Amino acid sequence: MSDIDDHKRQLTFCYANVQQNLTSNKALINGQLKLLEIIENIYHMLTKLELDGHPDYQLRDKHYEIDLQEVQAGFMSTDSQDHQNAQLENGIRI
């Protein structure tokens, strides 16, 4: 799990260096941090079940590939930008 910790640390440093007006980048980084926390929690639960001797979680060797396509990342960034633009337009109308 040291790889996840290293990646989380790098994302935290990236978050500190992002300018305030780049909310889409901040949203993507926050999303990655949340996903890593969820993956870490799942890993710890499965490890605990295995170490406690749960019969369904003994000697499991499964590998999962997690791929995020560029198209999906593009949609996420445009969705957050659209949301930000809608907020700005609502603020101007008021």
C-alpha positions in Angstrom: 0.0 0.0 0.0 3.0 2.3 0.0 2.3 3.1 -3.7 -1.2 4.5 -2.7 0.3 6.5 0.1 3.0 8.0 -2.2 0.3 8.8 -4.8 -1.9 10.5 -2.2 1.1 12.5 -0.9 1.9 13.7 -4.5 -1.8 14.6 -5.0 -1.8 16.6 -1.8 1.3 18.5 -2.9 -0.3 19.1 -6.3 -3.4 20.4 -4.6 -1.3 23.0 -2.6 0.2 24.3 -5.9 -3.0 24.7 -7.8 -4.2 28.3 -8.3 -7.5 29.3 -6.9 -9.1 29.9 -10.3 -8.5 26.4 -11.5 -11.5 24.7 -9.9 -11.7 22.0 -12.5 -8.2 20.8 -11.6 -9.0 20.9 -7.9 -12.2 18.9 -8.5 -10.2 16.2 -10.4 -7.6 16.0 -7.7 -10.2 15.8 -5.0 -11.9 13.1 -6.9 -8.7 11.1 -7.2 -8.1 11.5 -3.4 -11.6 10.3 -2.6 -11.2 7.3 -4.9 -7.8 6.4 -3.3 -9.3 6.6 0.2 -12.1 4.3 -0.9 -9.7 1.8 -2.4 -7.5 2.0 0.7 -10.5 1.3 3.0 -11.6 -1.7 0.9 -8.0 -3.0 1.0 -7.8 -2.7 4.7 -11.2 -4.4 5.2 -10.2 -7.3 2.9 -6.8 -7.6 4.7 -8.5 -7.7 8.1 -11.0 -10.3 7.0 -8.1 -12.5 5.7 -6.0 -12.1 8.8 -9.0 -12.8 11.1 -9.5 -16.1 9.3 -12.7 -15.5 7.5 -13.3 -18.6 5.3 -14.5 -16.7 2.3 -11.4 -14.5 2.2 -8.6 -17.0 2.5 -6.0 -17.5 -0.2 -7.6 -15.2 -2.7 -5.3 -14.0 -5.4 -7.3 -11.7 -7.7 -6.0 -8.8 -9.8 -8.2 -6.0 -10.9 -7.3 -3.4 -13.6 -8.7 0.1 -13.0 -8.5 2.2 -16.2 -9.9 5.7 -16.6 -10.1 6.5 -20.2 -9.3 10.0 -21.4 -12.8 10.4 -22.7 -14.2 9.9 -19.3 -11.8 12.4 -17.7 -12.7 14.9 -20.4 -16.4 14.6 -19.6 -15.7 15.1 -15.9 -13.7 18.2 -16.5 -16.3 19.7 -18.9 -19.1 18.9 -16.5 -17.3 20.7 -13.6 -16.6 23.7 -16.0 -20.3 23.8 -17.1 -21.3 23.8 -13.5 -18.9 26.6 -12.7 -20.2 28.6 -15.7 -23.8 28.1 -14.6 -23.0 29.4 -11.1 -21.3 32.4 -12.6 -24.3 33.1 -14.9 -26.7 32.8 -12.0 -24.5 35.2 -10.0 -24.6 37.8 -12.8 -28.4 37.6 -13.2 -28.9 38.3 -9.5 
